[in-house]
Amino acid sequence: MEKKITKDIIIADLLNVDQFMIAILMRAGMHCIGCPSSQGETLEEACLVHGIDPDQLVDQINDYLAQ
């Protein structure tokens, strides 16, 4: 069964899915992944803070996971 990420996933949970998530998020402009407060945010909340389209990032993450 293929993993699917949604924009309501908590950042800490996303990072536990696959170690490469750090690189994907940093490439998207989220350089605060190590910040303790970011760990409790949803992916959508983090995207909104950084001016990133959450749907586009979710698509990128799911494309990676589908490989």
C-alpha positions as CSV (number, residue, x, y, z in Angstrom):
1,M,0.0,0.0,0.0
2,E,1.4,3.4,-1.0
3,K,1.8,6.0,1.7
4,K,-0.1,9.2,1.1
5,I,0.7,12.4,3.0
6,T,-1.9,15.1,3.6
7,K,-1.4,18.7,4.5
8,D,-2.8,18.1,8.0
9,I,0.1,15.8,9.0
10,I,2.2,17.1,11.9
11,I,5.8,18.0,10.9
12,A,7.3,15.6,13.5
13,D,5.2,12.8,12.1
14,L,6.2,13.7,8.5
15,L,9.9,13.6,9.4
16,N,9.3,10.1,10.8
17,V,7.9,8.9,7.5
18,D,11.2,9.2,5.6
19,Q,14.5,10.9,6.4
20,F,14.5,12.6,3.0
21,M,11.6,14.7,4.0
22,I,14.1,17.1,5.6
23,A,15.7,17.8,2.2
24,I,12.3,18.2,0.5
25,L,11.1,20.7,3.1
26,M,14.4,22.6,3.2
27,R,14.4,22.8,-0.6
28,A,10.9,24.2,-0.5
29,G,12.1,27.0,1.9
30,M,11.4,25.6,5.3
31,H,14.8,26.1,7.0
32,C,13.4,25.9,10.5
33,I,12.8,22.1,10.6
34,G,14.9,21.8,13.7
35,C,13.0,24.4,15.5
36,P,11.0,22.8,18.4
37,S,7.8,24.8,17.7
38,S,7.8,23.6,14.1
39,Q,7.5,20.0,15.2
40,G,4.0,20.5,16.5
41,E,2.7,22.4,13.4
42,T,0.8,20.8,10.6
43,L,2.4,20.8,7.2
44,E,-0.3,23.3,6.1
45,E,0.5,25.7,9.0
46,A,4.2,25.6,8.2
47,C,3.6,26.3,4.6
48,L,1.4,29.2,5.3
49,V,4.0,30.8,7.6
50,H,6.6,30.4,4.8
51,G,4.4,31.5,1.9
52,I,4.5,28.0,0.3
53,D,1.5,26.4,-1.5
54,P,0.7,23.5,0.8
55,D,-1.1,21.5,-2.0
56,Q,2.0,21.8,-4.3
57,L,4.3,20.6,-1.5
58,V,2.0,17.7,-0.6
59,D,2.1,16.7,-4.3
60,Q,5.9,16.8,-4.4
61,I,6.1,14.7,-1.2
62,N,3.6,12.2,-2.5
63,D,5.4,12.0,-5.9
64,Y,8.6,11.2,-4.0
65,L,6.9,8.5,-1.8
66,A,5.4,6.9,-4.9
67,Q,8.8,6.2,-6.4
